[in-house]
Amino acid sequence: MTDPTAVHPVEERASANSVRPARVVAGDSGGVSVPTQAVPRRRSRGRLATWALGVAMIALSLSWFGAWALPVAILAILLAVIALLARRAQPELAWWGLGLGIGAVACCLCWIAWGMQAAAELAVR
């Protein structure tokens, strides 16, 4: 029989490629790999910038059809600003979200100006 405490080459390769260090524990079934410590959780990079960009894209798309997309655009701008203030956010996505949100607000303001002008022309008649 083989020595149950001996590490086989396949187990060495598997433990070298694994995330957690492992030790071999001899038991009734031979060598069993048991983790020695828990893996520290990786900090989230933050998904707020991604949400800001997604909401800004939706707001810009909706703003082409009417001024009722203004609240969505303001939400996108707020999410982007909060994402820029957070240190773990992705700044490129947050800046894009901010720019697209401002563009959506500009489109909504054009719709509001057009509506006010049309309402003023109707009031004159």
N, C-alpha and C positions, 0 to 999 in steps of 0.2 A: 504494500500500500504506500501511498504517498503521504508526505508530511502535511497535515491539515493547516498548519500555520504558514506554509510556504505560499508566496504570492505567485500566481501564474502570470505569464507575459500578457495575456489578454486583459487580466484584471489590472495590471500596471498601466496599460495603455488607457483603459477606461477611466481609471482614477486620475491619470494625468490630464485627460481631456475634460473631466467633469468640473463643475463649478465649485463644488464643495470638496474639501479634503476628506479622505476616507481612510479608515484603518480596518484591517482584516481581523475579525473576531472568530476564533476557532470554536466550533460547536459540533453538534451531532451531524449536521449535514455538510460539514467541511467548512471552507472559508467563506464568510459572508461579509460583504462590505457594508459598514455602518458609518453614517456621517458623524464626524466628531464635533462639529459646531454648526449652528444655523447660518445660513447665508444672510448677510446684511441686506436689507431691502434698499433698492436703488431709489433715490429721490426722483419724484416725478419732475419732468421738465416743464410741466404746466401745459394744459391744453387750452388755456384761456385765449391765447393768441390765435389758435386754430379756430376757436369759436368766433372770435372777433372777425376773422377773415371770412368765415362762412356766412355769418350774419350780414356782413358788409356786401358780399357778393349778391346775396338775396335782396338786400335793400336797394342796391344799384339796379338790379334787374326789375324790381317792382316799381322803382321810381320813374321808369320810362312810360309807365301806364297811368300814373296819377300821383297826386300829392299825398295820398293816404299811406304811402310808404315812409313818411317822415318819422314816425315813432320807431320803426325798425332801423332806420339810418342812425337815429340818435342812440339807440341801444348799441349798435355796432361801434359807434365812436366811444361810448363809455367803456365797452369791453376792451377796446384797443388801448385806451388810456390806462385802464387798470392793468392790462397785460404789460404795458411798457414800464409801469411802476414796479411790477413784480420782477425780481431779479432772476428768477428761474424760467421766465417765459422766453419764447423765441422772438427776438426783436424784429427780425425781417418780416415775419407774418403779421406782427402787431402793426408795423408801419404800413404795410399794404392794407390791412384792415382799416386803419385810420384814414388813409388816402381814399380808399373806395367809399368809406362812410361819408367823408366830406363831399365827395363827388355825388353821392346819392342825395345828400342834403341840398346841394346846389340844384340838382334836377328837380327836387320837390319844390324848392323855392321858385324855380321857373314856372312850374305848374300853378303855384299859388299866385304869382304875379299875373300870369295869363288869365286865371279865373277872376282876379280882381278887376283886371282891365275889361274883361267881357261883362262883368257885372256892372261896371261903371257905364259902359256903352248902353246897356239895357235900361239903366236908370234914367239916362238922358232922353230916351225915346218916350 
